[in-house]
């Protein structure tokens, strides 16, 4: 029943996205996809029907409309992240799911969510040197993309909210963050964010 309800909702959302993209085809534009809370399962088959359905839709959109990159905004691996850079979850939850040929040539830019911080985020950062599509250079960073057909560009500021305000543990417990584990690290990121906003044009 849950899958059926999701399928209907998902088809409606995909249809809206298709209509939006269709309206942009006549002009140059910066096209990208955004996803979050996508990180499969920690047990076999290590993915879900929602994740595989999303990956299929992303492949169709990228192939048809030429999206240029993807943003993955955390909870990349449920429920406790990964342990090392050689963790099998990279293969079974990412590499073997986002398999459409168009997605093989499209970069993914990532940040960590609370579930990722239950594991080893530095291993996810290190995986950037293993998989070309996987771009996770640091806990927080800035992206800049030129807007085709113009002399303008767009800045995207990728941040780590867990370093800023603390971890909420597992969502089903209903707990709220109690503050950053390291106040200096949080302050440094906040200072960096403010600087990026001030210098963005």
C-alpha positions in Angstrom: 0.0 0.0 0.0 2.8 2.4 0.9 4.6 1.7 -2.4 1.4 2.2 -4.4 0.7 5.6 -2.7 4.3 6.6 -3.3 4.2 5.6 -6.9 1.2 7.8 -7.5 2.8 10.8 -5.7 6.1 10.1 -7.5 4.5 10.1 -10.9 2.8 13.4 -10.3 6.0 15.0 -9.1 8.0 13.6 -12.1 5.3 14.9 -14.4 5.5 18.4 -12.9 9.3 18.3 -13.3 9.0 17.2 -16.9 6.6 20.1 -17.6 9.0 22.5 -16.0 12.0 21.3 -17.9 10.0 21.3 -21.2 9.3 25.0 -20.7 13.1 25.7 -20.4 14.2 23.8 -23.5 14.0 26.7 -25.9 16.5 28.8 -23.9 20.0 28.2 -22.5 19.8 27.4 -18.8 21.6 25.8 -16.0 19.9 22.4 -15.3 20.5 20.2 -12.3 18.8 17.7 -10.0 18.6 17.7 -6.2 18.0 14.8 -3.9 18.3 14.0 -0.2 17.5 11.2 2.2 18.3 8.7 -0.5 20.6 6.4 1.3 19.1 2.9 0.9 19.2 0.4 3.7 22.0 -1.1 5.8 20.8 -4.7 5.0 20.3 -6.6 1.8 19.3 -5.4 -0.8 20.9 -2.2 0.5 18.5 0.0 -1.5 14.8 0.7 -1.6 12.1 0.9 -4.3 12.0 4.6 -3.7 15.7 5.0 -4.3 15.7 2.9 -7.5 12.7 4.7 -8.8 14.3 8.1 -8.1 17.5 6.9 -9.9 15.5 5.8 -12.9 13.6 9.1 -13.1 16.9 11.0 -12.7 18.4 9.0 -15.6 15.4 9.8 -17.8 15.5 13.5 -17.0 19.3 13.8 -17.5 19.1 11.9 -20.8 16.2 13.9 -22.1 17.0 17.4 -20.8 20.8 17.4 -20.4 21.0 18.2 -16.7 24.5 19.1 -15.9 25.0 17.9 -12.3 23.3 16.5 -9.3 23.2 17.6 -5.7 22.9 15.0 -2.9 22.1 16.8 0.3 22.7 14.2 3.0 21.6 10.9 4.5 23.6 9.2 1.8 23.8 5.9 3.7 21.1 4.8 6.1 21.2 4.3 9.0 24.8 4.8 10.2 26.8 6.0 7.2 29.9 4.1 6.1 32.9 2.8 8.0 35.8 3.1 5.5 36.5 4.2 2.0 36.3 0.6 0.9 32.8 0.1 2.5 30.6 -2.0 0.2 27.8 0.5 0.6 29.4 2.8 -1.9 28.9 0.1 -4.6 25.5 -1.3 -3.6 23.7 1.9 -2.6 25.3 4.3 -5.1 27.3 2.8 -8.0 24.9 0.0 -8.8 21.8 2.1 -8.4 22.5 5.3 -10.4 23.4 3.3 -13.5 21.7 5.1 -16.4 24.3 5.9 -19.0 23.5 9.6 -18.8 24.3 9.6 -15.0 27.6 7.9 -15.6 28.8 11.2 -17.1 27.1 13.5 -14.7 28.9 14.6 -11.4 27.2 14.2 -8.0 28.1 16.9 -5.4 27.4 15.7 -1.8 27.2 16.8 1.8 26.6 14.7 4.9 23.4 14.3 6.9 22.8 13.1 10.4 22.8 9.5 9.5 26.1 9.9 7.7 27.6 11.5 10.9 26.7 8.3 12.7 29.5 6.7 10.6 32.7 8.0 9.1 32.1 11.1 7.0 35.8 11.4 6.2 35.5 8.1 4.3 32.8 9.6 2.1 35.1 12.6 1.5 37.9 10.2 0.6 35.7 8.3 -1.8 36.0 11.3 -4.1 39.4 10.0 -5.1 37.9 6.5 -5.9 34.8 7.4 -8.0 34.9 10.1 -10.6 31.2 11.0 -10.2 31.4 11.3 -6.5 32.4 14.8 -5.5 32.6 15.4 -1.8 35.7 17.6 -1.3 35.1 18.7 2.3 32.5 18.9 5.0 31.4 22.2 3.5 32.4 24.0 0.3 31.2 26.3 -2.5 30.3 25.5 -6.0 30.1 28.0 -8.9 28.5 27.3 -12.2 28.3 29.7 -15.3 24.8 30.2 -16.6 24.7 29.3 -20.3 23.8 32.1 -22.6 24.7 34.8 -20.1 27.6 36.4 -18.4 26.3 35.4 -15.0 27.1 32.5 -12.7 25.4 30.9 -9.7 27.0 30.0 -6.3 25.8 27.0 -4.4 26.9 26.9 -0.8 27.1 23.3 0.5 27.0 23.2 4.3 27.1 20.7 7.1 24.3 21.4 9.5 25.4 18.6 11.9 28.7 20.4 12.5 26.7 23.6 13.0 24.0 22.5 15.4 24.8 18.9 16.5 23.4 15.5 15.6 19.8 14.5 16.2 20.6 10.7 16.3 18.0 8.5 14.7 15.0 10.4 13.4 12.4 8.0 14.9 13.5 9.0 18.4 12.2 12.5 17.8 15.3 14.1 19.4 16.4 17.6 18.6 20.1 18.7 18.2 21.6 19.8 21.5 24.3 22.0 20.0 27.6 21.4 18.1 30.0 18.8 19.4 32.8 21.3 18.7 31.9 25.0 19.1 35.0 26.2 17.3 34.3 24.0 14.3 30.8 25.3 14.2 31.9 28.9 14.5 34.5 28.5 11.7 31.9 27.1 9.4 29.4 29.9 10.2 32.1 32.5 9.6 32.9 30.9 6.3 29.2 30.8 5.3 28.8 34.5 6.1 31.9 35.3 4.0 30.6 33.3 1.0 27.3 35.1 1.1 29.0 38.5 1.4 31.3 37.8 -1.6 28.8 36.1 -3.8 27.7 38.2 -6.8 
